[in-house]
Amino acid sequence: MNRLKAAVVALVGASAGLVTLSGGGSPAQIAAAVVAGLAVGAVLLAYLVRIA
């Protein structure tokens, strides 16, 4: 179950990075988007675990 949770967080982070990459972002912007995406993914996961 923990691996699935980590995969969900990683998927959200990678998605944010890929969207930034496709928009022509610089490497710093892509890295910032991945970090922000991981943070958002962690918050989303915490919310989903709480309501389940």
DSSP file (Angstrom, degrees, kcal/mol; ACC not computed):
  #  RESIDUE AA STRUCTURE BP1 BP2  ACC     N-H-->O    O-->H-N    N-H-->O    O-->H-N    TCO  KAPPA ALPHA  PHI   PSI    X-CA   Y-CA   Z-CA
    1    1 A M     >        0   0    0      0, 0.0     4,-2.1     0, 0.0     5,-0.1   0.000 360.0 360.0 360.0 -37.5    0.0    0.0    0.0
    2    2 A N  H  >  +     0   0    0      1,-0.2     4,-2.4     2,-0.2     5,-0.2   0.861 360.0  54.2 -66.2 -34.0    2.9    2.4    0.8
    3    3 A R  H  > S+     0   0    0      2,-0.2     4,-2.1     1,-0.2    -1,-0.2   0.882 107.5  50.5 -66.3 -36.8    4.3    1.8   -2.7
    4    4 A L  H  > S+     0   0    0      2,-0.2     4,-2.1     1,-0.2    -2,-0.2   0.906 109.9  50.0 -66.1 -41.7    1.0    2.8   -4.2
    5    5 A K  H  X S+     0   0    0     -4,-2.1     4,-2.1     1,-0.2    -2,-0.2   0.921 111.4  48.4 -62.6 -44.1    0.9    5.9   -2.2
    6    6 A A  H  X S+     0   0    0     -4,-2.4     4,-2.5     1,-0.2    -1,-0.2   0.876 109.7  53.3 -63.9 -37.0    4.4    6.8   -3.2
    7    7 A A  H  X S+     0   0    0     -4,-2.1     4,-2.4     2,-0.2    -1,-0.2   0.882 107.1  51.3 -65.8 -38.4    3.6    6.1   -6.8
    8    8 A V  H  X S+     0   0    0     -4,-2.1     4,-2.0     2,-0.2    -2,-0.2   0.935 112.2  45.9 -63.9 -45.8    0.6    8.5   -6.7
    9    9 A V  H  X S+     0   0    0     -4,-2.1     4,-2.2     1,-0.2    -2,-0.2   0.916 113.9  49.0 -63.3 -43.3    2.7   11.3   -5.3
   10   10 A A  H  X S+     0   0    0     -4,-2.5     4,-2.9     1,-0.2     5,-0.2   0.871 108.3  54.3 -64.5 -37.3    5.4   10.7   -7.8
   11   11 A L  H  X S+     0   0    0     -4,-2.4     4,-2.2     2,-0.2    -1,-0.2   0.911 109.0  47.2 -63.6 -43.0    2.9   10.7  -10.7
   12   12 A V  H  X S+     0   0    0     -4,-2.0     4,-2.0     2,-0.2    -2,-0.2   0.923 114.4  47.5 -65.0 -43.4    1.6   14.1   -9.7
   13   13 A G  H  X S+     0   0    0     -4,-2.2     4,-1.9    24,-0.2    24,-0.2   0.919 113.2  47.1 -63.9 -44.0    5.1   15.5   -9.4
   14   14 A A  H  X S+     0   0    0     -4,-2.9     4,-2.6     1,-0.2    -1,-0.2   0.877 109.2  55.3 -65.6 -37.3    6.2   14.0  -12.7
   15   15 A S  H  X S+     0   0    0     -4,-2.2     4,-2.3    -5,-0.2    -1,-0.2   0.921 106.9  49.7 -61.9 -44.0    3.1   15.3  -14.4
   16   16 A A  H  X S+     0   0    0     -4,-2.0     4,-2.0     1,-0.2    -1,-0.2   0.910 112.3  48.6 -62.2 -41.2    3.8   18.9  -13.2
   17   17 A G  H  X S+     0   0    0     -4,-1.9     4,-2.4     1,-0.2    -2,-0.2   0.901 111.0  49.4 -65.0 -41.3    7.3   18.6  -14.5
   18   18 A L  H  X S+     0   0    0     -4,-2.6     4,-2.5     2,-0.2    -2,-0.2   0.870 109.2  51.8 -68.2 -36.4    6.2   17.3  -17.9
   19   19 A V  H  X S+     0   0    0     -4,-2.3     4,-1.3     2,-0.2    -1,-0.2   0.922 112.1  46.9 -64.0 -43.0    3.6   20.0  -18.3
   20   20 A T  H  <>S+     0   0    0     -4,-2.0     5,-2.2    -5,-0.2     4,-0.2   0.899 111.8  51.3 -65.6 -39.9    6.3   22.6  -17.6
   21   21 A L  H ><5S+     0   0    0     -4,-2.4     3,-1.5     1,-0.2    -2,-0.2   0.916 109.1  49.7 -62.3 -44.0    8.7   20.9  -20.0
   22   22 A S  H 3<5S+     0   0    0     -4,-2.5    -1,-0.2     1,-0.3    -2,-0.2   0.753 106.0  58.1 -69.2 -22.6    6.2   20.9  -22.8
   23   23 A G  T 3<5S-     0   0    0     -4,-1.3    -1,-0.3    -5,-0.2    -2,-0.2   0.449 122.3-105.6 -84.8   0.1    5.5   24.6  -22.1
   24   24 A G  T < 5 +     0   0    0     -3,-1.5    -3,-0.2    -4,-0.2    -2,-0.1   0.788  59.2 169.6  85.4  28.5    9.2   25.3  -22.8
   25   25 A G      < -     0   0    0     -5,-2.2    -1,-0.2    -6,-0.1    -5,-0.0  -0.327  35.6-109.0 -73.6 156.3   10.3   25.9  -19.2
   26   26 A S     >  -     0   0    0      1,-0.1     4,-2.6    -2,-0.0     5,-0.2  -0.318  36.1-101.1 -74.3 165.2   13.9   26.3  -18.1
   27   27 A P  H  > S+     0   0    0      0, 0.0     4,-2.4     0, 0.0     5,-0.2   0.867 124.9  52.3 -57.2 -35.8   15.5   23.5  -16.1
   28   28 A A  H  > S+     0   0    0      2,-0.2     4,-2.3     1,-0.2     5,-0.2   0.901 110.2  47.9 -66.7 -40.0   15.0   25.6  -12.9
   29   29 A Q  H  > S+     0   0    0      2,-0.2     4,-2.3     1,-0.2    -1,-0.2   0.886 111.3  50.6 -67.1 -38.6   11.3   26.0  -13.7
   30   30 A I  H  X S+     0   0    0     -4,-2.6     4,-2.3     2,-0.2    -2,-0.2   0.929 111.3  48.2 -64.6 -44.8   10.9   22.3  -14.4
   31   31 A A  H  X S+     0   0    0     -4,-2.4     4,-2.4     1,-0.2    -2,-0.2   0.907 111.9  49.7 -61.9 -41.9   12.6   21.4  -11.1
   32   32 A A  H  X S+     0   0    0     -4,-2.3     4,-2.7     1,-0.2    -1,-0.2   0.890 110.3  50.8 -64.2 -38.8   10.4   23.9   -9.2
   33   33 A A  H  X S+     0   0    0     -4,-2.3     4,-2.7     2,-0.2    -2,-0.2   0.893 109.7  49.9 -66.4 -39.5    7.3   22.5  -10.9
   34   34 A V  H  X S+     0   0    0     -4,-2.3     4,-2.5     2,-0.2    -2,-0.2   0.934 112.6  46.8 -64.4 -45.3    8.3   18.9   -9.9
   35   35 A V  H  X S+     0   0    0     -4,-2.4     4,-2.1     2,-0.2    -2,-0.2   0.932 114.9  46.2 -62.8 -45.3    8.9   20.0   -6.3
   36   36 A A  H  X S+     0   0    0     -4,-2.7     4,-2.6     1,-0.2    -2,-0.2   0.899 112.0  52.1 -63.4 -39.8    5.7   21.8   -6.2
   37   37 A G  H  X S+     0   0    0     -4,-2.7     4,-2.6   -24,-0.2    -2,-0.2   0.878 108.0  50.9 -64.1 -38.3    3.9   18.9   -7.8
   38   38 A L  H  X S+     0   0    0     -4,-2.5     4,-2.2     2,-0.2    -1,-0.2   0.896 110.9  49.3 -65.2 -39.4    5.3   16.5   -5.2
   39   39 A A  H  X S+     0   0    0     -4,-2.1     4,-2.1     2,-0.2    -2,-0.2   0.927 113.0  46.1 -65.3 -44.2    4.1   18.8   -2.4
   40   40 A V  H  X S+     0   0    0     -4,-2.6     4,-2.7     1,-0.2    -2,-0.2   0.901 111.5  52.9 -64.8 -40.1    0.6   19.0   -4.0
   41   41 A G  H  X S+     0   0    0     -4,-2.6     4,-2.5     2,-0.2    -1,-0.2   0.885 108.4  50.0 -62.3 -39.0    0.6   15.2   -4.5
   42   42 A A  H  X S+     0   0    0     -4,-2.2     4,-2.4     2,-0.2    -1,-0.2   0.907 112.1  47.2 -66.3 -41.3    1.5   14.7   -0.8
   43   43 A V  H  X S+     0   0    0     -4,-2.1     4,-2.2     2,-0.2    -2,-0.2   0.919 112.8  49.5 -65.6 -42.8   -1.3   17.0    0.3
   44   44 A L  H  X S+     0   0    0     -4,-2.7     4,-2.6     1,-0.2    -2,-0.2   0.913 111.4  49.1 -61.7 -43.2   -3.8   15.3   -2.1
   45   45 A L  H  X S+     0   0    0     -4,-2.5     4,-2.6     2,-0.2     5,-0.2   0.915 109.5  51.5 -63.6 -43.0   -2.8   11.9   -0.8
   46   46 A A  H  X S+     0   0    0     -4,-2.4     4,-2.0     1,-0.2    -1,-0.2   0.902 111.5  48.3 -60.9 -40.4   -3.2   13.0    2.8
   47   47 A Y  H  X S+     0   0    0     -4,-2.2     4,-2.2     2,-0.2    -2,-0.2   0.931 111.9  48.3 -65.6 -45.2   -6.7   14.3    2.0
   48   48 A L  H  X S+     0   0    0     -4,-2.6     4,-1.1     1,-0.2    -2,-0.2   0.884 112.1  48.9 -64.0 -38.0   -7.7   11.1    0.2
   49   49 A V  H  < S+     0   0    0     -4,-2.6    -1,-0.2     1,-0.2    -2,-0.2   0.884 110.8  52.2 -66.7 -38.2   -6.4    8.9    3.1
   50   50 A R  H  < S+     0   0    0     -4,-2.0    -2,-0.2    -5,-0.2    -1,-0.2   0.895 112.5  42.5 -66.2 -40.4   -8.2   11.0    5.6
   51   51 A I  H  <        0   0    0     -4,-2.2    -1,-0.2     1,-0.2    -2,-0.2   0.672 360.0 360.0 -82.8 -14.2  -11.6   10.8    3.9
   52   52 A A     <        0   0    0     -4,-1.1    -1,-0.2    -5,-0.2    -2,-0.2   0.478 360.0 360.0 -80.6 360.0  -11.3    7.1    3.1
